[in-house]
Amino acid sequence: MMYTVEMYERIRRACHVEGMSVRAASRVFGVHRSTVRKVLQFSVPPGYRRSSEPKRPKLDGFVGIIDQILETDRNGPSKQRHTAKRIFERLRDEHGFAGGYTIVKDYVRDRKLGQREMFIPLVHAPGHAQADFGEAWVRIGGIEQKAHFFVMDLPHSDAGFVKAYPAENTEAFLDGHVAAFDFFGGVPLSILYDNTKLAVVKILEDKRRIKTRKFLELQSHYLFADRFGRPGKGNDKGKVEGLVGYARRNFLVPIPAFASFAALNAYLEK
């Protein structure tokens, strides 16, 4: 029987976070204990996993280099870790890589999401966060364009994280979370969102949310709880919306000019 990502997230949260035993989870969720043990080994149902690694003829000879860079980053300063763009540039300039940026970016994203799970408590209690996207005009490579910046705020400590992207899409949403967790050095207990379509497919009459598969996979991997503001009530997450405005006023006025988004994000991390 195939279980949903949502079921995986519920079982994994109950056992990994709330301390429920395998025996109790088997009883509560109505599944066999062997199934519970299998769920605890994976973030998503194995049916969603590839039976073999995708073929990347242009990249296969370089994945060892990428893996070494990412492994070195894990032991280095959190604010000086490689972006996918920087890894692509190093492969091209230092190792003669002739492929495109996209296959490097996709591989790096998959590697970051598939890294060993870490349950590290945040330094600042109570450890709850808010997340959102903002917009601002920037000049990248001499071209004026709109930047979409992902922000995550820890209201208790007023710590904040900002990262800019060319588009507000699923890739940016997922990468923003991974980068924020790296920056903060841990995963929040819960994150408050608006009802973005990147996370919510539909709001039911009883106010429950049907969530996107990618968001459920992210939750199942990192095991944070979600909270959602009331539709049209921006004050429900006023702290992160304040961070959106603060970042725009203090970092992006006047319209800044950078050679690339990687350069812009290096500036935002300072």
Solvent accessible surface area in square Angstrom, and as a share of the most:
residue,aa,sasa,rsa
1,M,203,0.90
2,M,120,0.53
3,Y,44,0.17
4,T,82,0.48
5,V,3,0.02
6,E,82,0.37
7,M,42,0.19
8,Y,7,0.03
9,E,14,0.06
10,R,121,0.44
11,I,1,0.00
12,R,0,0.00
13,R,39,0.14
14,A,4,0.03
15,C,16,0.10
16,H,78,0.35
17,V,71,0.41
18,E,119,0.53
19,G,62,0.60
20,M,55,0.25
21,S,63,0.40
22,V,39,0.23
23,R,154,0.56
24,A,21,0.16
25,A,0,0.00
26,S,21,0.13
27,R,171,0.62
28,V,89,0.51
29,F,33,0.14
30,G,66,0.64
31,V,13,0.08
32,H,127,0.57
33,R,94,0.34
34,S,61,0.39
35,T,28,0.16
36,V,0,0.00
37,R,124,0.45
38,K,103,0.44
39,V,1,0.00
40,L,37,0.18
41,Q,127,0.56
42,F,55,0.23
43,S,19,0.12
44,V,20,0.11
45,P,1,0.00
46,P,53,0.34
47,G,49,0.47
48,Y,85,0.32
49,R,127,0.46
50,R,172,0.63
51,S,125,0.81
52,S,74,0.48
53,E,127,0.57
54,P,34,0.21
55,K,172,0.73
56,R,32,0.12
57,P,121,0.76
58,K,133,0.56
59,L,0,0.00
60,D,69,0.36
61,G,70,0.67
62,F,41,0.17
63,V,39,0.22
64,G,49,0.47
65,I,52,0.27
66,I,0,0.00
67,D,41,0.21
68,Q,109,0.49
69,I,14,0.07
70,L,8,0.04
71,E,82,0.37
72,T,81,0.47
73,D,14,0.07
74,R,80,0.29
75,N,126,0.65
76,G,29,0.28
77,P,85,0.53
78,S,43,0.28
79,K,120,0.51
80,Q,138,0.61
81,R,75,0.27
82,H,37,0.16
83,T,40,0.23
84,A,17,0.13
85,K,63,0.27
86,R,110,0.40
87,I,0,0.00
88,F,22,0.09
89,E,37,0.17
90,R,64,0.23
91,L,0,0.00
92,R,113,0.41
93,D,97,0.50
94,E,96,0.43
95,H,80,0.36
96,G,60,0.57
97,F,7,0.03
98,A,96,0.74
99,G,13,0.12
100,G,41,0.39
101,Y,72,0.28
102,T,77,0.45
103,I,55,0.28
104,V,0,0.00
105,K,45,0.19
106,D,42,0.22
107,Y,18,0.07
108,V,4,0.02
109,R,66,0.24
110,D,67,0.35
111,R,101,0.37
112,K,35,0.15
113,L,43,0.21
114,G,61,0.58
115,Q,49,0.22
116,R,175,0.64
117,E,45,0.20
118,M,90,0.40
119,F,107,0.44
120,I,69,0.35
121,P,113,0.71
122,L,28,0.14
123,V,136,0.78
124,H,90,0.40
125,A,68,0.53
126,P,66,0.42
127,G,6,0.06
128,H,66,0.29
129,A,0,0.00
130,Q,18,0.08
131,A,2,0.02
132,D,24,0.13
133,F,27,0.11
134,G,5,0.05
135,E,74,0.33
136,A,11,0.08
137,W,125,0.44
138,V,0,0.00
139,R,93,0.34
140,I,19,0.10
141,G,54,0.52
142,G,69,0.67
143,I,116,0.59
144,E,87,0.39
145,Q,53,0.24
146,K,75,0.32
147,A,1,0.01
148,H,30,0.14
149,F,0,0.00
150,F,1,0.00
151,V,0,0.00
152,M,0,0.00
153,D,7,0.04
154,L,9,0.04
155,P,40,0.25
156,H,122,0.55
157,S,36,0.23
158,D,96,0.50
159,A,32,0.25
160,G,28,0.27
161,F,6,0.03
162,V,13,0.07
163,K,25,0.11
164,A,4,0.03
165,Y,23,0.09
166,P,83,0.52
167,A,42,0.33
168,E,73,0.33
169,N,66,0.34
170,T,51,0.29
171,E,54,0.24
172,A,2,0.02
173,F,6,0.03
174,L,9,0.04
175,D,31,0.16
176,G,0,0.00
177,H,0,0.00
178,V,9,0.05
179,A,20,0.15
180,A,0,0.00
181,F,10,0.04
182,D,50,0.26
183,F,56,0.23
184,F,33,0.14
185,G,42,0.40
186,G,6,0.05
187,V,22,0.13
188,P,2,0.01
189,L,105,0.52
190,S,7,0.04
191,I,0,0.00
192,L,13,0.06
193,Y,3,0.01
194,D,51,0.26
195,N,36,0.19
196,T,27,0.16
197,K,179,0.76
198,L,29,0.14
199,A,0,0.00
200,V,7,0.04
201,V,98,0.57
202,K,116,0.49
203,I,60,0.30
204,L,43,0.21
205,E,173,0.78
206,D,82,0.42
207,K,140,0.59
208,R,150,0.55
209,R,50,0.18
210,I,80,0.40
211,K,38,0.16
212,T,25,0.15
213,R,119,0.43
214,K,93,0.39
215,F,1,0.00
216,L,16,0.08
217,E,30,0.13
218,L,4,0.02
219,Q,3,0.01
220,S,0,0.00
221,H,18,0.08
222,Y,32,0.12
223,L,9,0.05
224,F,0,0.00
225,A,33,0.25
226,D,36,0.19
227,R,99,0.36
228,F,36,0.15
229,G,6,0.06
230,R,137,0.50
231,P,85,0.54
232,G,85,0.82
233,K,100,0.42
234,G,33,0.32
235,N,117,0.60
236,D,42,0.22
237,K,7,0.03
238,G,38,0.37
239,K,89,0.38
240,V,0,0.00
241,E,69,0.31
242,G,41,0.39
243,L,25,0.13
244,V,14,0.08
245,G,11,0.11
246,Y,106,0.40
247,A,0,0.00
248,R,86,0.31
249,R,152,0.56
250,N,76,0.39
251,F,64,0.27
252,L,9,0.04
253,V,99,0.57
254,P,116,0.73
255,I,64,0.32
256,P,19,0.12
257,A,73,0.57
258,F,44,0.19
259,A,87,0.67
260,S,23,0.15
261,F,33,0.14
262,A,24,0.18
263,A,38,0.29
264,L,0,0.00
265,N,12,0.06
266,A,56,0.43
267,Y,81,0.31
268,L,16,0.08
269,E,55,0.24
270,K,196,0.83
